[in-house]
Amino acid sequence: MAQICMHGFVSGLVQGVGYRQATAEKAEELELNGWTRNLADSRVEVLCEGEQDAVEAFVEWLKQGPQAADVSEVSLTEQPLQGIAGFIVRR
């Protein structure tokens, strides 16, 4: 199956609710590579790559996030593969 890479932003109540850590855990569960980080404007930035089905499942999960989150928008665009190994939470 084809590998794809998605990059973008998650808006809403997504900081201070464990969103980044839960994102990393879900990405690892789906065997995705990439990273996530908080932005100064209260959004979370995400880059993920892996098998297309796994990335699509991850994107659907991002729309909900962990229980304490209240996601209002997920805006992602496909990017060239980055060749990242593992998934990390950036500071």
N, CA and C of each residue as an Amber inpcrd file, in Angstrom:
protein
   273
   0.8420000  -1.1900000   0.0000000   0.0000000   0.0000000   0.0000000
   0.8790000   1.2420000   0.0000000   0.3450000   2.3090000  -0.5240000
   1.0840000   3.5650000  -0.6480000   1.2760000   4.2510000   0.6960000
   2.4130000   4.9010000   0.8190000   2.6890000   5.7150000   1.9900000
   2.3770000   7.1680000   1.6470000   1.8230000   7.8910000   2.6260000
   1.5340000   9.3050000   2.4370000   1.9860000  10.0910000   3.6580000
   2.0990000  11.3970000   3.4940000   2.4840000  12.3100000   4.5670000
   1.4630000  13.4340000   4.6200000   0.9920000  13.7390000   5.8250000
   0.0450000  14.8400000   6.0260000   0.6200000  15.8020000   7.0630000
   0.4050000  17.0870000   6.8180000   0.8540000  18.1380000   7.7470000
  -0.2760000  19.1270000   7.9310000  -0.4320000  19.6000000   9.1700000
  -1.4450000  20.6230000   9.3810000  -1.6470000  20.9750000  10.8330000
  -2.8450000  21.4700000  11.1050000  -3.1340000  22.1210000  12.3730000
  -4.4750000  21.6740000  12.9320000  -4.5150000  21.5930000  14.2650000
  -5.7380000  21.2340000  14.9730000  -6.0910000  22.4140000  15.8760000
  -7.3340000  22.8920000  15.7630000  -7.8020000  24.0420000  16.5360000
  -8.8830000  23.6120000  17.5220000  -9.0970000  24.4590000  18.5210000
 -10.1050000  24.2060000  19.5470000  -9.4280000  24.1440000  20.9100000
 -10.0490000  23.4480000  21.8470000  -9.4430000  23.2330000  23.1600000
  -8.5290000  22.0240000  23.0250000  -7.2870000  22.2810000  22.5970000
  -6.3460000  21.2010000  22.3250000  -5.0120000  21.3710000  23.0550000
  -4.8950000  22.3910000  23.8830000  -3.7120000  22.5560000  24.7170000
  -4.1270000  22.4650000  26.1740000  -3.2820000  21.8200000  26.9800000
  -3.5700000  21.6500000  28.4010000  -4.5300000  20.5060000  28.6870000
  -4.7760000  19.6520000  27.6870000  -5.7150000  18.5390000  27.8580000
  -5.0780000  17.2000000  27.4830000  -3.7570000  17.1660000  27.3170000
  -3.0600000  15.9370000  26.9570000  -3.1700000  15.5660000  25.4950000
  -3.4980000  16.5320000  24.6520000  -3.7060000  16.2490000  23.2340000
  -2.4350000  15.7490000  22.5480000  -1.3030000  16.4060000  22.7930000
  -0.0650000  15.9990000  22.1220000   0.3450000  14.5820000  22.5250000
   0.2930000  14.2810000  23.8110000   0.6930000  12.9510000  24.2700000
  -0.2420000  11.8830000  23.7190000  -1.5440000  12.1540000  23.7380000
  -2.5090000  11.2000000  23.1940000  -2.3000000  11.0250000  21.6900000
  -1.9390000  12.1080000  21.0010000  -1.6540000  12.0510000  19.5690000
  -0.4650000  11.1340000  19.3030000   0.5810000  11.2810000  20.0910000
   1.7640000  10.4370000  19.9260000   1.4230000   8.9670000  20.1840000
   0.6280000   8.7040000  21.2100000   0.2440000   7.3330000  21.5250000
  -0.5760000   6.7170000  20.3960000  -1.5140000   7.4820000  19.8310000
  -2.3350000   6.9820000  18.7220000  -1.4700000   6.7440000  17.4830000
  -0.5460000   7.6520000  17.2100000   0.3460000   7.4910000  16.0590000
   1.1900000   6.2280000  16.2020000   1.7060000   5.9840000  17.3960000
   2.5040000   4.7800000  17.6180000   1.6430000   3.5320000  17.4540000
   0.4140000   3.5730000  17.9500000  -0.5130000   2.4510000  17.8070000
  -0.7520000   2.1260000  16.3280000  -0.8370000   3.1690000  15.5040000
  -1.0790000   3.0000000  14.0700000   0.2130000   2.8400000  13.2610000
   1.3610000   2.8010000  13.9640000   2.6760000   2.6370000  13.3430000
   2.9940000   3.7730000  12.3700000   2.6740000   4.9950000  12.7940000
   2.9630000   6.1890000  12.0000000   4.2220000   6.8700000  12.4980000
   4.8440000   7.6380000  11.6460000   6.0150000   8.4420000  11.9870000
   5.6280000   9.9070000  11.9070000   6.3630000  10.7490000  12.6350000
   6.1170000  12.1820000  12.5570000   6.3240000  12.8790000  13.8760000
   5.5760000  13.9590000  14.0670000   5.7230000  14.7550000  15.2850000
   4.4830000  15.6180000  15.5050000   4.3820000  16.1400000  16.7320000
   3.3300000  17.0820000  17.0900000   3.9100000  18.1140000  18.0480000
   3.3470000  19.3180000  18.0270000   3.8040000  20.3610000  18.9470000
   2.7110000  21.3960000  19.1400000   2.7730000  22.0870000  20.2970000
   1.8800000  23.2040000  20.5690000   2.3950000  24.4500000  19.8580000
   1.4780000  25.2960000  19.4250000   1.8270000  26.5900000  18.8440000
   1.3750000  27.7080000  19.7820000   1.9830000  28.8630000  19.6620000
   1.6660000  30.0000000  20.5250000   0.2250000  30.4800000  20.3560000
  -0.4050000  30.1840000  19.2120000  -1.7770000  30.6400000  18.9730000
  -2.8380000  29.6360000  19.4540000  -2.4370000  28.6950000  20.3100000
  -3.3250000  27.6980000  20.9410000  -3.6830000  26.5200000  20.0450000
  -3.1230000  26.4500000  18.8440000  -3.3430000  25.2860000  17.9840000
  -2.2610000  24.2420000  18.2540000  -2.4950000  23.0370000  17.7470000
  -1.4970000  21.9760000  17.7560000  -1.1320000  21.6890000  16.3090000
   0.1630000  21.6030000  16.0410000   0.6600000  21.2800000  14.7070000
   1.0170000  19.8020000  14.6660000   0.7050000  19.1450000  13.5540000
   0.9390000  17.7060000  13.4170000   1.5250000  17.4070000  12.0460000
   2.5070000  16.5170000  12.0120000   2.9910000  15.9420000  10.7690000
   3.0240000  14.4310000  10.9760000   2.4000000  13.6980000  10.0660000
   2.3990000  12.2420000  10.1850000   2.5930000  11.6150000   8.8230000
   3.2460000  10.4570000   8.8150000   3.4090000   9.7290000   7.5680000
   3.4020000   8.2360000   7.8430000   2.9220000   7.5010000   6.8590000
   2.8370000   6.0530000   6.9720000   1.8750000   5.5270000   5.9330000
   1.4100000   4.2990000   6.1640000   0.4710000   3.6780000   5.2410000
  -0.7990000   4.5200000   5.1430000  -1.3330000   4.6520000   3.9400000
  -2.4810000   5.5300000   3.7050000  -3.6560000   5.2240000   4.6270000
  -4.0140000   3.9390000   4.7960000  -5.1380000   3.5850000   5.6670000
  -4.9010000   4.0380000   7.1020000  -3.6780000   3.8740000   7.5850000
  -3.3400000   4.2780000   8.9520000  -3.4030000   5.7950000   9.0980000
  -2.8900000   6.5220000   8.1090000  -2.9380000   7.9850000   8.1540000
  -4.3890000   8.4550000   8.1500000  -5.2170000   7.8440000   7.3210000
  -6.6290000   8.2350000   7.2780000  -7.3200000   7.9630000   8.6120000
  -7.0240000   6.8480000   9.2510000  -7.5880000   6.5530000  10.5790000
  -7.1030000   7.5660000  11.6060000  -5.8340000   7.9510000  11.5170000
  -5.2540000   8.9340000  12.4280000  -5.9370000  10.2890000  12.2620000
  -6.1650000  10.7020000  11.0220000  -6.8340000  11.9790000  10.7560000
  -8.2340000  11.9690000  11.3690000  -8.9510000  10.8710000  11.2480000
 -10.2750000  10.7770000  11.8710000 -10.1680000  10.8960000  13.3850000
  -9.1470000  10.2640000  13.9690000  -8.9410000  10.3550000  15.4170000
  -8.6280000  11.7980000  15.8290000  -7.8210000  12.5070000  15.0270000
  -7.4690000  13.8930000  15.3540000  -8.7100000  14.7650000  15.5160000
  -9.7720000  14.4540000  14.7920000 -10.9980000  15.2510000  14.8510000
 -11.7000000  15.1390000  16.1950000 -11.3800000  14.0990000  16.9640000
 -11.9500000  13.9090000  18.2960000 -10.9060000  14.1720000  19.3780000
  -9.7340000  13.5580000  19.2210000  -8.6700000  13.6900000  20.2120000
  -9.0170000  12.9830000  21.5010000  -8.2620000  13.2570000  22.5650000
  -8.5470000  12.6410000  23.8540000  -9.8400000  13.2000000  24.4420000
 -10.3260000  12.5410000  25.4610000 -11.6330000  12.8700000  26.0390000
 -11.7710000  14.3360000  26.4620000 -10.7250000  14.9270000  27.0210000
 -10.8150000  16.3050000  27.5260000 -10.7390000  17.3630000  26.4210000
 -10.3820000  16.9670000  25.2190000 -10.2490000  17.9250000  24.1140000
 -11.6150000  18.2840000  23.5350000 -11.6620000  19.4600000  22.9270000
 -12.8400000  19.9030000  22.1760000 -12.3290000  20.4780000  20.8580000
 -12.2160000  19.6110000  19.8620000 -11.6390000  19.9840000  18.5730000
 -12.6830000  20.7230000  17.7400000 -12.3000000  21.8980000  17.2340000
 -13.2100000  22.6600000  16.3850000 -12.8490000  22.5520000  14.9070000
 -11.5670000  22.3070000  14.6000000 -11.1590000  22.2230000  13.1980000
  -9.8610000  21.4380000  13.0660000  -9.7830000  20.6310000  12.0180000
  -8.5520000  19.9470000  11.6240000  -8.3000000  20.3110000  10.1740000
  -7.1560000  20.9230000   9.9190000  -6.8030000  21.3680000   8.5710000
  -5.4680000  20.7340000   8.1860000  -5.5170000  19.7480000   7.2740000
  -4.3140000  19.0240000   6.8790000  -4.1590000  19.0390000   5.3670000
  -2.9150000  19.0410000   4.9170000  -2.6280000  18.9370000   3.4910000
  -1.5680000  17.8630000   3.2920000  -1.6380000  17.2020000   2.1400000
  -0.6450000  16.1750000   1.8350000   0.6740000  16.8340000   1.4790000
   1.7550000  16.2380000   1.9450000   3.1100000  16.7410000   1.7260000
   3.9690000  15.6080000   1.1630000   5.1390000  15.9240000   0.6220000
   6.0720000  14.8630000   0.2310000   6.5250000  14.0860000   1.4720000
   6.8230000  12.8200000   1.3080000   7.3180000  12.0170000   2.4280000
   8.5870000  12.6360000   2.9950000   8.6940000  12.6300000   4.3230000
   9.8330000  13.2430000   5.0010000  10.8970000  12.2230000   5.4170000
  10.5400000  10.9450000   5.4740000  11.5020000   9.9200000   5.8840000
  11.8020000   9.9280000   7.3730000  10.8340000  10.3210000   8.1740000
  10.9980000  10.4000000   9.6220000  10.8500000   9.0110000  10.2260000
  11.6340000   8.7260000  11.2610000  11.5250000   7.4580000  11.9810000
  10.9800000   7.7300000  13.3720000   9.8770000   7.0910000  13.7330000
   9.2690000   7.2810000  15.0450000   8.3390000   8.4770000  15.0800000
   7.7010000   8.6690000  16.2120000   6.7940000   9.7960000  16.4040000
   7.1590000  10.4830000  17.7100000   7.3710000  11.7910000  17.6670000
   7.8100000  12.5060000  18.8640000   6.8840000  13.6890000  19.1740000
   6.9070000  14.0760000  20.4460000   6.2320000  15.2880000  20.9010000
   7.3030000  16.3630000  20.9850000   7.1630000  17.3840000  20.1650000
   8.1180000  18.4970000  20.1870000   7.6930000  19.5120000  21.2270000
   8.6530000  20.1960000  21.7690000   8.3650000  21.2440000  22.7660000
   8.3900000  22.5900000  22.1140000
